[in-house]
Amino acid sequence: MKNDKLTRRQLLGATVLGLPAIPVVVETAFAQAKPAAPAAGALPMLSPTEPAAKALGYVEDTTKVDAKANPNHKNTQHCGNCLQWVDKNRKAPASKCNLFPGKMVKGTGWCKVWVQAPGVA
């Protein structure tokens, strides 16, 4: 009889392969009429009340994450040490995020898609 269950390795592989698609899905799902592009360095901050931010559980302060809703969250997880953080300066107060195109996120922020950046504490 054939085993129809996914192995842990197959599930992890499928999950990792799907990660690059998240920004496209988020942008497509919440696409709105885009205003003219702001001047360089003048991107607006992401508001936790925006639809994309709500969908991914974004908060501006990682210490204020709802522990019941996010039991795996740790206060050491924040945007500044996430794989999606764009700025090379991991201690910058804000940066672009690959998940929220056209917006800046706070370094102290957090969302449900947080993944530890390689080589970053």
C-alpha positions in Angstrom: 0.0 0.0 0.0 1.3 3.4 -1.0 1.9 6.0 1.8 0.1 9.2 0.8 1.4 11.3 3.7 4.0 14.1 3.1 7.2 13.6 4.9 8.5 16.4 7.1 11.3 16.9 4.6 8.9 17.3 1.7 6.7 19.7 3.6 9.7 21.9 4.6 11.0 21.9 1.1 7.6 22.9 -0.3 7.3 25.7 2.3 10.8 27.1 1.6 10.2 27.1 -2.1 7.0 29.1 -1.6 8.6 31.9 0.5 9.8 34.0 -2.5 6.2 34.2 -3.7 4.9 35.9 -0.5 5.7 39.5 -1.6 3.9 39.0 -4.9 0.9 37.5 -3.3 0.7 40.3 -0.7 1.1 43.0 -3.3 -1.4 41.4 -5.6 -4.0 40.7 -2.9 -3.9 44.2 -1.6 -3.3 46.1 -4.8 -4.7 49.6 -4.8 -4.3 52.6 -7.1 -0.8 53.7 -6.5 0.0 57.4 -6.0 3.0 58.9 -7.7 6.2 57.5 -6.4 7.6 59.5 -3.4 11.0 61.1 -3.6 13.9 58.8 -2.9 14.3 58.1 0.8 10.8 59.5 1.5 8.8 56.3 1.5 5.8 56.3 4.0 5.9 54.2 7.1 3.7 51.1 7.1 0.7 51.5 9.3 -0.5 48.4 11.3 -4.0 49.3 10.2 -3.3 48.8 6.5 -4.8 45.6 4.9 -1.4 44.0 4.1 -0.1 44.8 7.6 -3.2 43.3 9.2 -3.0 40.2 7.0 0.5 39.5 8.2 0.0 40.6 11.8 2.5 43.5 11.6 3.1 45.4 14.8 5.5 48.3 15.3 6.9 47.0 18.5 7.8 43.3 18.9 7.3 43.4 22.6 3.6 44.1 22.1 2.9 41.0 20.0 -0.2 39.0 21.2 1.4 35.9 22.8 -1.8 33.9 22.6 -2.3 34.6 18.9 1.5 34.0 18.1 2.8 31.4 20.6 6.1 30.9 18.7 7.0 34.6 18.9 10.0 35.7 20.9 10.9 39.3 21.8 14.3 38.8 20.1 12.5 38.6 16.7 12.2 41.9 15.1 12.3 43.4 11.6 15.9 44.5 12.0 17.0 40.8 12.1 14.5 39.5 9.6 15.4 38.0 6.2 13.0 40.5 4.5 14.8 43.6 5.9 16.3 45.5 2.9 18.8 47.9 4.6 22.3 46.5 5.1 22.3 48.5 8.4 20.5 46.1 10.7 20.3 48.7 13.5 18.6 51.4 11.3 15.4 52.7 12.9 13.4 51.9 9.7 13.9 50.2 6.3 12.2 48.9 3.3 10.8 45.4 3.6 10.4 42.9 0.8 6.9 42.0 2.0 5.5 45.6 1.9 6.6 47.2 -1.3 6.7 51.0 -1.3 6.6 51.2 2.5 9.1 51.4 5.4 8.9 49.3 8.5 10.2 49.9 11.9 13.3 48.0 13.0 11.5 47.2 16.2 8.5 45.8 14.3 7.5 42.2 13.7 5.1 40.2 11.5 4.0 36.6 11.2 6.4 36.0 8.3 9.5 36.8 10.3 12.5 34.6 9.4 15.9 34.9 11.0 18.4 36.5 8.5 21.5 34.3 8.1 24.5 35.4 10.1 22.5 38.0 12.0 21.9 37.8 15.8 
